[in-house]
Amino acid sequence: MEKIVITGGLGYLGTELCKIYSGEARYKNIVVIDNRFISERVKQLRDWGIDFVHGDILDKNLIKEILKNSNIIYHLAGITNVAYTKTEANDELDRSIQEVGVTGSEIVIECAPKTSKLIFPSTHVVFEGFEKTKLEISEDENTCPVLSYASGKAQTEKDLIDSDLDFVVLRLGSVVGYSQDTMRINIMPNLFSKITSQNGTIKLFSGGVQQKSLVTIFDVVRCFKFMAEAEEISREIFHCASENMTVKEVAQMCEQFNQNLKITETDDEIPNLGYTISNKKLLETGFEFKHNITESIRQMIENWSARDTYPELEQIQGGEKEFIDERGKISNYE
């Protein structure tokens, strides 16, 4: 029986990936490991027939045991509550990112069977150090990370290249989309959608001129599975993004779905002027994007927005068979 292991499987990406595999657990051994224990999500995994292990990615003995005889490994575990600018960074957070993101990945790479295939989500932020805007960056461009999160991802990319494992690295654009179980609200399009649903104000730092590459969460997990099952694709890095736009354009897209939204521009710090990544190499593999950013943003806003109620559609009538004692009157209503 094919064995599939998903590290960090209770997170934003892992939750959606597990949904894709929910119908395959009857003929595949699917194991999720996460250092969190979230009751509802663990129950859902069990209902789907997916095994769950509550454990830490830094526990080498545990990881070695879990990865034994695995065919596909989705290594999604990592710290996602990260700094976006230098002023937000701090030493304690940097140490956690280094320990989980880099050391944890080293353990996974070391313990992975040589016959397995490892899928690793990196990030477009490995290019955050560019001083000037660059568009349609290819996979061959030298990375230039600045903050700990991007530096850790770049290091794991290098560690995979230096290993003898079969792997695919997907450098993800900003991931957009609603998840019923877990959400990365701090990602710009998701945050803007939340603000829009609350009739709030979107503040565009530096006028919202920053260029961004975006991709829906649904296409991300589809791409994970596509790469895992593509035997002819090995030891490759791909950029996974479907649409490019400015931060201001994302805000204006949100405005289409709620005219009560306010948009203001500020001169606050941004980490860079932005850049976009090219998906040409990915599309050449035959993978197709099937979800668009506009629809994902609309879905989030609608799911979180207030809804009108219609009391006139509710009918209440007095029930029969009333019962009266010293406590008062008891009746039923329909």
C-alpha positions in Angstrom: 0.0 0.0 0.0 1.3 3.4 -0.9 2.3 5.5 2.1 1.9 9.3 2.1 3.2 11.5 4.9 2.1 15.1 5.4 4.1 17.2 7.9 2.3 20.2 9.3 -0.9 18.7 8.0 -3.2 20.7 10.3 -2.1 24.0 8.7 -3.6 26.2 5.9 -2.1 24.2 3.1 -2.1 20.8 4.9 -5.8 21.0 5.7 -6.8 21.6 2.0 -4.3 18.9 0.8 -5.9 16.4 3.2 -9.3 17.1 1.7 -8.0 16.1 -1.7 -6.7 12.8 -0.3 -9.8 12.2 1.8 -11.3 9.9 -0.8 -8.1 7.8 -1.2 -7.5 6.8 2.4 -9.2 3.5 1.8 -6.4 2.3 -0.4 -3.5 4.5 0.7 -1.8 4.8 4.1 -2.0 8.5 4.7 -0.3 9.9 7.9 -0.4 13.5 9.1 2.0 14.8 11.8 1.5 18.2 13.5 2.7 19.7 16.8 -0.8 21.1 17.4 -3.8 19.1 18.4 -6.9 20.7 17.1 -9.9 18.6 18.1 -12.2 19.2 15.2 -9.6 18.8 12.5 -8.1 15.6 14.1 -11.6 14.1 14.2 -12.2 15.0 10.5 -8.9 13.3 9.6 -10.0 10.2 11.5 -13.4 10.2 9.8 -11.6 10.3 6.5 -9.4 7.3 7.5 -6.3 9.4 7.7 -3.9 8.7 10.6 -2.8 11.5 12.8 0.3 11.7 15.0 0.7 14.5 17.5 4.4 15.2 17.4 7.2 17.6 16.8 9.2 17.9 13.6 12.3 18.3 15.7 11.8 14.8 17.3 14.3 12.9 15.0 13.4 9.4 16.3 9.7 10.1 15.8 10.2 11.5 12.3 12.4 8.6 11.3 9.7 6.1 12.4 6.9 8.0 10.7 8.8 8.4 7.4 9.8 4.7 7.3 8.6 3.1 4.0 6.9 6.3 2.8 6.5 6.9 -0.9 5.5 10.5 -0.9 6.4 13.2 1.7 4.7 16.6 1.7 6.9 18.6 4.0 4.7 21.5 5.0 5.7 22.0 8.6 7.1 25.4 9.5 6.6 28.7 11.3 4.1 30.9 9.3 3.6 33.7 11.8 6.6 35.6 10.5 7.9 39.1 10.1 7.2 41.0 6.9 9.6 43.9 7.4 12.9 44.3 9.3 11.1 46.4 12.0 8.8 43.5 12.8 11.6 40.9 13.2 12.9 39.9 16.6 15.6 37.4 17.8 13.2 35.0 19.5 11.0 34.6 16.4 14.1 34.3 14.2 15.4 31.4 16.4 12.0 29.6 16.1 12.0 30.0 12.3 15.6 28.7 12.1 14.9 25.8 14.4 11.7 24.6 12.8 12.2 25.7 9.3 15.8 24.8 8.8 16.7 22.2 11.4 13.3 20.5 11.1 13.8 20.3 7.3 17.3 18.8 7.8 15.8 16.1 9.9 13.1 15.3 7.3 15.7 15.2 4.5 18.0 13.0 6.5 15.2 10.6 7.6 13.4 10.4 4.3 13.7 7.0 2.5 15.9 7.2 -0.6 13.0 5.8 -2.6 10.5 8.5 -1.6 9.6 11.7 -3.3 9.5 14.9 -1.3 7.4 17.9 -2.2 8.5 21.1 -0.5 6.6 24.5 -0.6 9.1 27.3 -0.7 8.2 30.9 -1.4 8.5 33.7 -3.8 9.8 35.8 -0.9 13.3 34.3 -1.5 13.6 37.2 -3.9 12.7 39.9 -1.4 16.1 41.5 -1.4 15.7 43.0 -4.9 16.1 46.8 -4.7 14.4 47.3 -8.0 11.2 45.8 -9.4 11.7 42.7 -11.4 8.9 41.1 -13.4 8.5 37.4 -14.5 11.5 36.1 -12.6 12.5 32.6 -13.7 13.6 29.7 -11.6 17.2 30.3 -12.6 17.4 33.7 -11.0 19.7 33.8 -7.9 17.7 34.1 -4.7 18.3 37.1 -2.4 16.5 36.5 0.9 16.7 39.1 3.7 14.4 38.0 6.6 14.6 34.7 8.5 11.6 33.1 6.8 12.8 33.5 3.3 16.4 32.7 4.3 15.2 29.4 5.9 13.3 28.5 2.8 16.3 29.2 0.6 18.5 27.1 2.8 16.2 24.1 2.6 16.1 24.5 -1.2 19.9 24.2 -1.1 19.8 21.3 1.3 17.5 19.4 -1.0 19.7 20.1 -4.0 22.7 18.8 -2.0 20.9 15.7 -1.0 20.3 12.6 -3.2 16.6 12.7 -2.7 13.9 12.8 -5.4 12.2 16.2 -4.7 10.2 19.0 -6.2 10.3 22.5 -4.8 7.4 24.8 -5.5 8.0 28.5 -4.8 4.5 29.7 -4.1 3.2 33.2 -4.8 1.0 34.7 -2.1 -1.6 32.1 -1.4 -5.2 33.2 -1.6 -8.4 31.5 -0.6 -11.0 30.5 2.0 -10.5 27.4 4.1 -13.3 26.2 6.4 -10.9 24.7 8.9 -7.9 27.0 9.1 -6.8 30.3 7.5 -3.7 32.4 7.0 -5.5 35.7 7.5 -2.2 37.7 7.5 -1.6 37.0 3.8 -2.5 40.3 2.0 -5.4 39.2 -0.2 -7.0 37.2 2.7 -6.5 40.2 5.1 -8.0 42.6 2.6 -11.0 40.3 2.2 -11.6 40.1 5.9 -11.4 43.9 6.2 -13.9 44.2 3.3 -16.3 41.9 5.0 -16.3 44.1 8.1 -16.9 47.4 6.1 -13.4 48.5 7.2 -10.6 50.5 5.8 -7.7 49.1 3.7 -4.5 51.0 4.2 -2.2 50.9 1.2 1.3 51.2 2.4 3.4 53.3 0.0 0.3 53.7 -2.1 -0.1 50.0 -2.9 2.4 50.0 -5.7 4.0 46.8 -4.7 3.9 44.0 -7.3 2.6 40.6 -6.1 2.3 37.1 -7.6 -0.8 35.3 -6.4 -2.2 31.8 -6.5 -5.3 30.2 -5.0 -4.9 27.6 -2.2 -7.0 25.2 -4.3 -4.5 25.3 -7.2 -1.5 25.1 -4.8 -2.7 21.7 -3.3 -3.6 20.5 -6.8 -0.1 21.3 -7.9 1.4 19.5 -4.9 -0.4 16.3 -5.9 0.3 16.8 -9.6 4.1 16.9 -8.8 4.0 14.0 -6.4 2.4 11.8 -9.1 4.5 13.0 -12.0 7.2 10.3 -12.0 9.1 12.0 -14.9 9.5 15.2 -12.8 12.4 14.9 -10.4 14.8 17.3 -8.6 13.2 20.4 -10.0 12.2 23.9 -8.8 9.0 25.5 -10.1 7.3 28.9 -9.6 3.7 28.4 -8.7 1.6 31.6 -9.3 -1.3 32.1 -11.5 -1.9 35.9 -11.6 0.2 39.0 -11.1 -1.1 42.4 -9.8 -0.3 45.3 -7.5 -1.5 45.5 -4.0 -3.7 48.4 -5.0 -5.4 46.3 -7.7 -6.2 43.7 -5.1 -7.8 46.4 -2.9 -9.8 47.6 -5.8 -11.0 44.1 -6.6 -12.3 43.9 -3.0 -14.1 47.2 -3.5 -16.1 45.6 -6.3 -17.8 43.3 -3.7 -18.5 45.9 -1.0 -19.0 49.6 -1.8 -18.8 50.4 1.9 -15.1 49.5 1.9 -12.8 52.5 2.4 -9.3 52.6 0.8 -6.6 55.0 2.0 -3.0 55.4 1.0 -0.1 55.8 3.5 3.7 56.2 3.4 4.4 53.3 5.7 7.4 51.0 5.2 7.2 48.2 2.7 10.0 45.5 2.4 10.5 46.2 -1.3 8.7 47.5 -4.4 7.7 44.0 -5.4 8.4 41.6 -8.1 6.6 38.8 -10.0 7.5 35.2 -10.7 7.1 33.5 -14.0 5.0 30.3 -14.2 6.2 29.4 -17.7 8.2 26.4 -16.6 5.3 25.0 -14.5 2.8 25.3 -17.4 5.2 23.4 -19.7 4.7 20.4 -17.4 1.0 20.2 -18.4 -0.3 21.6 -15.1 -3.3 23.9 -15.5 -4.6 26.5 -13.1 -8.3 26.1 -12.6 -9.2 28.8 -10.0 -8.9 32.6 -10.3 -8.1 35.2 -7.7 -11.3 37.2 -8.2 -13.6 34.3 -7.4 -11.5 33.3 -4.3 -11.7 36.9 -3.0 -15.4 37.1 -3.6 -15.9 33.8 -1.8 -14.1 35.0 1.3 -15.9 38.3 1.4 -19.3 36.6 1.0 -18.6 34.0 3.6 -17.5 36.5 6.2 -20.0 39.3 5.5 -23.2 40.0 7.4 -26.4 38.7 5.8 -29.9 40.1 5.8 -32.5 38.2 7.7 -36.2 38.1 6.8 -38.4 37.7 10.0 -41.6 37.7 7.8 -40.5 34.3 6.5 -40.6 32.8 10.0 -43.9 31.6 11.3 -44.4 31.0 15.0 -47.7 29.5 16.3 -48.8 28.5 19.7 -48.5 24.8 20.5 -51.0 22.5 22.0 -50.9 20.2 25.0 -49.9 22.8 27.5 -48.8 21.6 30.9 -49.0 23.7 34.1 -47.6 23.0 37.5 -45.9 25.0 40.3 -43.0 25.9 37.9 -45.3 27.6 35.5 -46.7 26.8 32.0 -44.8 24.5 29.6 -45.8 24.4 25.9 -44.4 23.5 22.6 -43.9 25.9 19.7 -43.6 25.1 16.0 
